[in-house]
Amino acid sequence: MEHHPPDPPLLRVVDALDHPHGHRILRTRLIGGSSPRVRELRGARFEAHGPEGKTVDLRVVGFPLFGGTPSDARIRASGRVDLVVDGGEDARAVDRTWKLRPRTV
């Protein structure tokens, strides 16, 4: 029996806020692929795709405090995860309806 790696997660941004320390807070929902694990998300790099074709490279720098403590079980059950991301000034463009895909390299 052949083992296949899980499909990478595809996340849709459902809300976006500016973080007080210059980062961006993205509230996301899993819309495809496998549920991400918290330890995989820490420091992960994503490519954000906007509705008009713009792309922005993002790095997860943490999790917002208001969202509660993230856990693998919570992400699996709700399909939602809130992320604090850094992407420089370009990250400010990332907003609702954008999609996040993990970067490969």
ROVEXNU-530361 format. One record per residue (C-alpha): residue number from 0; chain; residue in one letter; x, y, z. Coordinates in pm, whole numbers, plus 50000, padded with zeros to 5 digits. Layout:
<node seq="NUM" mol="A" type="A" c1="X" c2="Y" c3="Z"/>
...
***
This chain:
<node seq="0" mol="A" type="M" c1="50000" c2="50000" c3="50000"/>
<node seq="1" mol="A" type="E" c1="50142" c2="50334" c3="49893"/>
<node seq="2" mol="A" type="H" c1="50158" c2="50620" c3="50144"/>
<node seq="3" mol="A" type="H" c1="50065" c2="50965" c3="50013"/>
<node seq="4" mol="A" type="P" c1="50154" c2="51282" c3="50202"/>
<node seq="5" mol="A" type="P" c1="49854" c2="51490" c3="50312"/>
<node seq="6" mol="A" type="D" c1="49736" c2="51763" c3="50077"/>
<node seq="7" mol="A" type="P" c1="49866" c2="52105" c3="50183"/>
<node seq="8" mol="A" type="P" c1="49604" c2="52325" c3="50349"/>
<node seq="9" mol="A" type="L" c1="49423" c2="52593" c3="50152"/>
<node seq="10" mol="A" type="L" c1="49298" c2="52875" c3="50375"/>
<node seq="11" mol="A" type="R" c1="49059" c2="53160" c3="50294"/>
<node seq="12" mol="A" type="V" c1="49088" c2="53488" c3="50484"/>
<node seq="13" mol="A" type="V" c1="48753" c2="53568" c3="50650"/>
<node seq="14" mol="A" type="D" c1="48874" c2="53881" c3="50830"/>
<node seq="15" mol="A" type="A" c1="49195" c2="54086" c3="50847"/>
<node seq="16" mol="A" type="L" c1="49311" c2="54345" c3="51100"/>
<node seq="17" mol="A" type="D" c1="49624" c2="54550" c3="51154"/>
<node seq="18" mol="A" type="H" c1="49832" c2="54428" c3="51450"/>
<node seq="19" mol="A" type="P" c1="49964" c2="54699" c3="51685"/>
<node seq="20" mol="A" type="H" c1="50327" c2="54595" c3="51624"/>
<node seq="21" mol="A" type="G" c1="50316" c2="54633" c3="51247"/>
<node seq="22" mol="A" type="H" c1="50203" c2="54283" c3="51157"/>
<node seq="23" mol="A" type="R" c1="49867" c2="54169" c3="51018"/>
<node seq="24" mol="A" type="I" c1="49612" c2="53945" c3="51191"/>
<node seq="25" mol="A" type="L" c1="49437" c2="53706" c3="50955"/>
<node seq="26" mol="A" type="R" c1="49132" c2="53509" c3="51063"/>
<node seq="27" mol="A" type="T" c1="49121" c2="53211" c3="50827"/>
<node seq="28" mol="A" type="R" c1="48904" c2="52914" c3="50742"/>
<node seq="29" mol="A" type="L" c1="49024" c2="52586" c3="50592"/>
<node seq="30" mol="A" type="I" c1="48865" c2="52542" c3="50247"/>
<node seq="31" mol="A" type="G" c1="49078" c2="52262" c3="50108"/>
<node seq="32" mol="A" type="G" c1="49353" c2="52016" c3="50182"/>
<node seq="33" mol="A" type="S" c1="49434" c2="51873" c3="50522"/>
<node seq="34" mol="A" type="S" c1="49397" c2="52054" c3="50852"/>
<node seq="35" mol="A" type="P" c1="49723" c2="52230" c3="50946"/>
<node seq="36" mol="A" type="R" c1="49894" c2="52149" c3="51275"/>
<node seq="37" mol="A" type="V" c1="49995" c2="52425" c3="51514"/>
<node seq="38" mol="A" type="R" c1="50363" c2="52327" c3="51513"/>
<node seq="39" mol="A" type="E" c1="50363" c2="52336" c3="51131"/>
<node seq="40" mol="A" type="L" c1="50211" c2="52684" c3="51133"/>
<node seq="41" mol="A" type="R" c1="50472" c2="52845" c3="51361"/>
<node seq="42" mol="A" type="G" c1="50716" c2="53019" c3="51128"/>
<node seq="43" mol="A" type="A" c1="50541" c2="52880" c3="50819"/>
<node seq="44" mol="A" type="R" c1="50555" c2="53072" c3="50494"/>
<node seq="45" mol="A" type="F" c1="50245" c2="53125" c3="50284"/>
<node seq="46" mol="A" type="E" c1="50173" c2="53279" c3="49949"/>
<node seq="47" mol="A" type="A" c1="49858" c2="53492" c3="49966"/>
<node seq="48" mol="A" type="H" c1="49655" c2="53521" c3="49644"/>
<node seq="49" mol="A" type="G" c1="49417" c2="53813" c3="49600"/>
<node seq="50" mol="A" type="P" c1="49100" c2="53820" c3="49391"/>
<node seq="51" mol="A" type="E" c1="49266" c2="54043" c3="49126"/>
<node seq="52" mol="A" type="G" c1="49567" c2="53815" c3="49091"/>
<node seq="53" mol="A" type="K" c1="49806" c2="53994" c3="49328"/>
<node seq="54" mol="A" type="T" c1="50030" c2="53771" c3="49542"/>
<node seq="55" mol="A" type="V" c1="50203" c2="53850" c3="49871"/>
<node seq="56" mol="A" type="D" c1="50458" c2="53638" c3="50058"/>
<node seq="57" mol="A" type="L" c1="50377" c2="53600" c3="50428"/>
<node seq="58" mol="A" type="R" c1="50545" c2="53444" c3="50731"/>
<node seq="59" mol="A" type="V" c1="50351" c2="53335" c3="51040"/>
<node seq="60" mol="A" type="V" c1="50503" c2="53509" c3="51343"/>
<node seq="61" mol="A" type="G" c1="50248" c2="53395" c3="51601"/>
<node seq="62" mol="A" type="F" c1="49888" c2="53367" c3="51704"/>
<node seq="63" mol="A" type="P" c1="49668" c2="53651" c3="51836"/>
<node seq="64" mol="A" type="L" c1="49582" c2="53640" c3="52205"/>
<node seq="65" mol="A" type="F" c1="49211" c2="53712" c3="52152"/>
<node seq="66" mol="A" type="G" c1="49160" c2="53389" c3="51958"/>
<node seq="67" mol="A" type="G" c1="49237" c2="53164" c3="52253"/>
<node seq="68" mol="A" type="T" c1="49512" c2="52907" c3="52257"/>
<node seq="69" mol="A" type="P" c1="49535" c2="52734" c3="51920"/>
<node seq="70" mol="A" type="S" c1="49537" c2="52355" c3="51920"/>
<node seq="71" mol="A" type="D" c1="49534" c2="52088" c3="51652"/>
<node seq="72" mol="A" type="A" c1="49198" c2="51957" c3="51781"/>
<node seq="73" mol="A" type="R" c1="49042" c2="52303" c3="51773"/>
<node seq="74" mol="A" type="I" c1="49161" c2="52365" c3="51416"/>
<node seq="75" mol="A" type="R" c1="49029" c2="52023" c3="51303"/>
<node seq="76" mol="A" type="A" c1="48692" c2="52076" c3="51473"/>
<node seq="77" mol="A" type="S" c1="48630" c2="52435" c3="51362"/>
<node seq="78" mol="A" type="G" c1="48832" c2="52459" c3="51042"/>
<node seq="79" mol="A" type="R" c1="48945" c2="52802" c3="51160"/>
<node seq="80" mol="A" type="V" c1="49277" c2="52942" c3="51271"/>
<node seq="81" mol="A" type="D" c1="49385" c2="53299" c3="51346"/>
<node seq="82" mol="A" type="L" c1="49738" c2="53395" c3="51245"/>
<node seq="83" mol="A" type="V" c1="49969" c2="53690" c3="51304"/>
<node seq="84" mol="A" type="V" c1="50171" c2="53735" c3="50985"/>
<node seq="85" mol="A" type="D" c1="50456" c2="53950" c3="50860"/>
<node seq="86" mol="A" type="G" c1="50488" c2="54043" c3="50497"/>
<node seq="87" mol="A" type="G" c1="50613" c2="54398" c3="50513"/>
<node seq="88" mol="A" type="E" c1="50399" c2="54676" c3="50371"/>
<node seq="89" mol="A" type="D" c1="50253" c2="54436" c3="50111"/>
<node seq="90" mol="A" type="A" c1="50077" c2="54243" c3="50390"/>
<node seq="91" mol="A" type="R" c1="49837" c2="54535" c3="50441"/>
<node seq="92" mol="A" type="A" c1="49676" c2="54447" c3="50107"/>
<node seq="93" mol="A" type="V" c1="49576" c2="54099" c3="50230"/>
<node seq="94" mol="A" type="D" c1="49208" c2="54111" c3="50318"/>
<node seq="95" mol="A" type="R" c1="48886" c2="53909" c3="50307"/>
<node seq="96" mol="A" type="T" c1="48850" c2="53656" c3="50024"/>
<node seq="97" mol="A" type="W" c1="49226" c2="53619" c3="49979"/>
<node seq="98" mol="A" type="K" c1="49354" c2="53260" c3="49978"/>
<node seq="99" mol="A" type="L" c1="49667" c2="53131" c3="50150"/>
<node seq="100" mol="A" type="R" c1="49873" c2="52841" c3="50019"/>
<node seq="101" mol="A" type="P" c1="50189" c2="52713" c3="50189"/>
<node seq="102" mol="A" type="R" c1="50508" c2="52808" c3="50008"/>
<node seq="103" mol="A" type="T" c1="50720" c2="52522" c3="49892"/>
<node seq="104" mol="A" type="V" c1="51075" c2="52650" c3="49951"/>
***
